[in-house]
Amino acid sequence: MDSYHTSVNTMVQRARAAGEETVWDRMAAQGQRRCTFCEQGIRCSLCSQGPCRITPKAPRGVCGIDADGMAMRNFLLQNTMGTATYMYHANEVYKTLAEAKPGGTFEVKDWGKLETLAGAVGLDVEPKDTLPKRLSTALIAELARDHKDPSPLVKAFAPAPRQKVWEELGIFPGGCLQENTVATANCLTNVNGDYVSLALKGLRLGLAVTYGVQVPLEFVQDALFGTPTPHAIKTDLGIIDGDYVNIAVNGHEPMMGAALIDAARTEAAQAKAKAAGAKGLRIVGSIETGQELVQRFEVDDVFVGLTGNWLNEELAVATGGLDVFAADMNCTVPTLADTCHRHGTLLVPVSDLIGVPGMDEGVIFDPAKAADQAQQLITMAVANYPKRRAMGNGAPELRTGDAVAGFSTESILGALGGSLDPLLDVIKNGTLKGVAGLVSCTTLRDSGQDCMTVEIAKELIKNDVLVLAMGCGNAAVQVAGLEAPEAKELAGPGLKAVCELLGIPPVLSFGTCTDTGRIMVLVGAIADALGVDVPALPVVATAPEYMEQKATIDAMAALAFGLYTHVNPVPFVTGAPRLVQLVTQDLPGVTGGKLAVETDAKEAVAAMLAHIGTKREALGI
């Protein structure tokens, strides 16, 4: 099976019949057998003396590093890339905040979030009209806070018992930019070869990302675009209708997408599209940019919803229904321009991070010019529409699905009547066994797209575990129908009763990978309400199909936070026995967190349920 989703399988077969290559074909070309040294994390090519490989006859690299140090150093270096990308996103959002003003392209919709952040970094709320610009400056400065100077954002948003643990371990972070500098410097040849020291640096970096980047980043996006509230959305590739001028917004940043939605909802923009012979103009959400937008914007005949996760992007173009593919930072595959050229789509980068061979001229996002840039993209799309249609391109009939998005911490509290008590009560009395945070990508490493993610989610809800989904894995369960109210029929009796009482699905759409910080704030609040530290909670994290470097730093944060963290596929560290023992056996006695690696969905959930049961017993519930 290529994918869990029928629409994707249809498009993969259609692309193959047309002689087009997709990620599925490239995966097959790589073959099942890979470099065993790379798979185990015991190959290094950082310096000119390599590449070095660890073997029984050569247990150390030329520099002297052993298997555990090499594997952890490789892993930490991966994490620095994910951290840098998160910081880039945050910096762009903060610069956008500086341009916010009443009646502008960007204006503050949730002042409470800005006031909370201002309090965290020691800013006066008044004068209110200058707060966006002052807070923007302060948050950019916080990124660069010295690594030896404890971050006030961590102090403001992390649970007090956790902070004490981190201080004792020496992993309480400073500013994320400086922490990333230190972590990267540790990966230089002949600087740090101690796997324990490197692992602690990774845990510290994870905390810097969570509290120093993800939490303020999402708070600012809430302030600018509205804090998510539950509403119905449309999903899957069938939302693309080739009779319309279609602009897909793809990546991880919602700013250009939000400007496009506002512009596309005007009569003038719609009239321009109709004058070109189209039925109208539509904005199509793709991967995490689309996910950010569906959490906050109503889906209608202009903003039509979310196609799916990153593996869908070539197929979305291959439907022949897109005029402009606007690519911001993260997750634009290097072959996409070829696919776009075949189907009459313009590949337009809107971030200076994006570099794809053969892409069209960029419209690089500038918050001060966003309204004009949105109009520029619309003009390009409208002009392209007749050319695309002349190629005979039109989207085929594909499935359109339904889901409910927008379950922020605030909306969950709203559904509970403003207090965590109802949730705590149903956990205490056993109606709900626990809560799982599903924070995942999607990968073809071991199974078809989203197959493992959907099976994990189904097993959890069947066993009365409420699932909060984030990242590309969120799109997996949205398209699979698990975030629709009807999915309560797949839940166990306790969770089904909760769904019926609160009018919610059994899997809640909690946002994107950047919402990892938001869920940790929520879990911390639950721990505080119960009067316990985080590791005592019947809460687990799962990444059933993690893929890239942002996912690995999220995992480090979860382990530092004290969570049981399941991952699949098997990380590239298995050639480092002491490192494996540290993260799977010893870490519960250090941070309270534990890494669980399991490739079988039922076995993975059984282990999560056992962990939840142990925590419930210890709490006496």
Secondary structure as the mmCIF struct_conf table of DSSP 4:
data_model
#
loop_
_struct_conf.conf_type_id
_struct_conf.id
_struct_conf.beg_label_comp_id
_struct_conf.beg_label_asym_id
_struct_conf.beg_label_seq_id
_struct_conf.end_label_comp_id
_struct_conf.end_label_asym_id
_struct_conf.end_label_seq_id
STRN STRN1 SER A 3 SER A 3
BEND BEND1 TYR A 4 TYR A 4
HELX_RH_AL_P HELX_RH_AL_P1 THR A 6 ALA A 17
TURN_TY1_P TURN_TY1_P1 ALA A 18 GLY A 19
HELX_RH_AL_P HELX_RH_AL_P2 VAL A 23 GLN A 30
BEND BEND2 GLN A 32 GLN A 32
HELX_RH_AL_P HELX_RH_AL_P3 THR A 36 GLN A 40
TURN_TY1_P TURN_TY1_P2 GLY A 41 GLY A 41
STRN STRN2 ARG A 43 CYS A 44
BEND BEND3 LEU A 46 CYS A 47
TURN_TY1_P TURN_TY1_P3 SER A 48 GLN A 49
STRN STRN3 CYS A 52 ARG A 53
BEND BEND4 PRO A 56 LYS A 57
STRN STRN4 ARG A 60 ARG A 60
TURN_TY1_P TURN_TY1_P4 VAL A 62 CYS A 63
STRN STRN5 ASP A 66 ASP A 66
HELX_RH_AL_P HELX_RH_AL_P4 ALA A 67 ALA A 98
TURN_TY1_P TURN_TY1_P5 GLU A 99 GLU A 99
TURN_TY1_P TURN_TY1_P6 PRO A 102 GLY A 103
BEND BEND5 GLY A 104 PHE A 106
BEND BEND6 LYS A 109 LYS A 109
HELX_RH_AL_P HELX_RH_AL_P5 TRP A 111 VAL A 121
TURN_TY1_P TURN_TY1_P7 GLY A 122 GLY A 122
BEND BEND7 PRO A 127 PRO A 127
HELX_RH_3T_P HELX_RH_3T_P1 LYS A 128 THR A 130
HELX_RH_AL_P HELX_RH_AL_P6 LEU A 131 LEU A 143
TURN_TY1_P TURN_TY1_P8 ALA A 144 ALA A 144
BEND BEND8 ARG A 145 ARG A 145
TURN_TY1_P TURN_TY1_P9 HIS A 147 LYS A 148
BEND BEND9 ASP A 149 ASP A 149
HELX_RH_AL_P HELX_RH_AL_P7 PRO A 152 PHE A 157
BEND BEND10 ALA A 158 ALA A 158
HELX_RH_AL_P HELX_RH_AL_P8 ALA A 160 LEU A 169
TURN_TY1_P TURN_TY1_P10 GLY A 170 GLY A 170
HELX_RH_AL_P HELX_RH_AL_P9 CYS A 176 ASN A 186
TURN_TY1_P TURN_TY1_P11 CYS A 187 CYS A 187
BEND BEND11 LEU A 188 LEU A 188
TURN_TY1_P TURN_TY1_P12 THR A 189 VAL A 191
HELX_RH_AL_P HELX_RH_AL_P10 TYR A 195 VAL A 209
HELX_RH_PI_P HELX_RH_PI_P1 THR A 210 GLN A 214
HELX_RH_AL_P HELX_RH_AL_P11 VAL A 215 PHE A 225
STRN STRN6 HIS A 231 THR A 235
BEND BEND12 ASP A 236 ASP A 236
HELX_RH_3T_P HELX_RH_3T_P2 LEU A 237 ILE A 239
TURN_TY1_P TURN_TY1_P13 GLY A 242 ASP A 243
BEND BEND13 TYR A 244 TYR A 244
STRN STRN7 VAL A 245 GLY A 251
BEND BEND14 HIS A 252 HIS A 252
HELX_RH_AL_P HELX_RH_AL_P12 MET A 255 ALA A 264
TURN_TY1_P TURN_TY1_P14 ARG A 265 ARG A 265
BEND BEND15 THR A 266 THR A 266
HELX_RH_AL_P HELX_RH_AL_P13 GLU A 267 ALA A 275
TURN_TY1_P TURN_TY1_P15 ALA A 276 GLY A 277
BEND BEND16 LYS A 279 LYS A 279
STRN STRN8 LEU A 281 SER A 286
HELX_RH_AL_P HELX_RH_AL_P14 ILE A 287 ARG A 296
BEND BEND17 PHE A 297 PHE A 297
BEND BEND18 ASP A 301 VAL A 302
STRN STRN9 PHE A 303 LEU A 306
BEND BEND19 ASN A 309 ASN A 309
HELX_RH_3T_P HELX_RH_3T_P3 TRP A 310 ASN A 312
HELX_RH_AL_P HELX_RH_AL_P15 GLU A 313 ALA A 318
TURN_TY1_P TURN_TY1_P16 THR A 319 GLY A 320
BEND BEND20 ASP A 323 ASP A 323
STRN STRN10 VAL A 324 ALA A 327
BEND BEND21 MET A 329 ASN A 330
TURN_TY1_P TURN_TY1_P17 PRO A 334 THR A 335
HELX_RH_AL_P HELX_RH_AL_P16 LEU A 336 ARG A 342
TURN_TY1_P TURN_TY1_P18 HIS A 343 GLY A 344
STRN STRN11 LEU A 346 PRO A 349
BEND BEND22 SER A 351 SER A 351
TURN_TY1_P TURN_TY1_P19 ASP A 352 LEU A 353
TURN_TY1_P TURN_TY1_P20 PRO A 357 GLY A 358
HELX_RH_3T_P HELX_RH_3T_P4 PRO A 367 LYS A 369
HELX_RH_AL_P HELX_RH_AL_P17 ALA A 370 ALA A 390
TURN_TY1_P TURN_TY1_P21 MET A 391 GLY A 392
STRN STRN12 GLY A 401 ALA A 405
HELX_RH_AL_P HELX_RH_AL_P18 THR A 409 ALA A 415
TURN_TY1_P TURN_TY1_P22 LEU A 416 GLY A 417
BEND BEND23 GLY A 418 LEU A 420
HELX_RH_AL_P HELX_RH_AL_P19 ASP A 421 LYS A 428
TURN_TY1_P TURN_TY1_P23 ASN A 429 GLY A 430
BEND BEND24 THR A 431 LEU A 432
STRN STRN13 GLY A 434 SER A 440
BEND BEND25 ARG A 445 GLY A 448
STRN STRN14 GLN A 449 GLN A 449
TURN_TY1_P TURN_TY1_P24 ASP A 450 ASP A 450
HELX_RH_AL_P HELX_RH_AL_P20 CYS A 451 LYS A 462
TURN_TY1_P TURN_TY1_P25 ASN A 463 ASP A 464
STRN STRN15 VAL A 465 GLY A 471
HELX_RH_AL_P HELX_RH_AL_P21 CYS A 472 VAL A 479
TURN_TY1_P TURN_TY1_P26 ALA A 480 GLU A 483
BEND BEND26 ALA A 484 ALA A 484
HELX_RH_3T_P HELX_RH_3T_P5 PRO A 485 LEU A 490
BEND BEND27 ALA A 491 ALA A 491
HELX_RH_AL_P HELX_RH_AL_P22 PRO A 493 LEU A 502
TURN_TY1_P TURN_TY1_P27 GLY A 503 GLY A 503
BEND BEND28 PRO A 506 PRO A 506
STRN STRN16 VAL A 507 SER A 509
HELX_RH_3T_P HELX_RH_3T_P6 CYS A 513 ASP A 515
HELX_RH_AL_P HELX_RH_AL_P23 THR A 516 LEU A 530
TURN_TY1_P TURN_TY1_P28 GLY A 531 GLY A 531
BEND BEND29 VAL A 532 VAL A 532
HELX_RH_3T_P HELX_RH_3T_P7 VAL A 534 ALA A 536
BEND BEND30 LEU A 537 PRO A 538
STRN STRN17 VAL A 539 ALA A 543
TURN_TY1_P TURN_TY1_P29 PRO A 544 GLU A 545
BEND BEND31 GLU A 548 GLU A 548
HELX_RH_AL_P HELX_RH_AL_P24 GLN A 549 PHE A 561
TURN_TY1_P TURN_TY1_P30 GLY A 562 GLY A 562
STRN STRN18 TYR A 564 VAL A 567
BEND BEND32 ASN A 568 PRO A 569
TURN_TY1_P TURN_TY1_P31 PHE A 572 GLY A 575
HELX_RH_AL_P HELX_RH_AL_P25 PRO A 577 GLN A 581
HELX_RH_PI_P HELX_RH_PI_P2 LEU A 582 ASP A 586
HELX_RH_3T_P HELX_RH_3T_P8 LEU A 587 GLY A 589
TURN_TY1_P TURN_TY1_P32 VAL A 590 THR A 591
BEND BEND33 GLY A 592 GLY A 592
STRN STRN19 LYS A 594 VAL A 597
BEND BEND34 THR A 599 ASP A 600
HELX_RH_AL_P HELX_RH_AL_P26 ALA A 601 LEU A 619
TURN_TY1_P TURN_TY1_P33 GLY A 620 GLY A 620
#
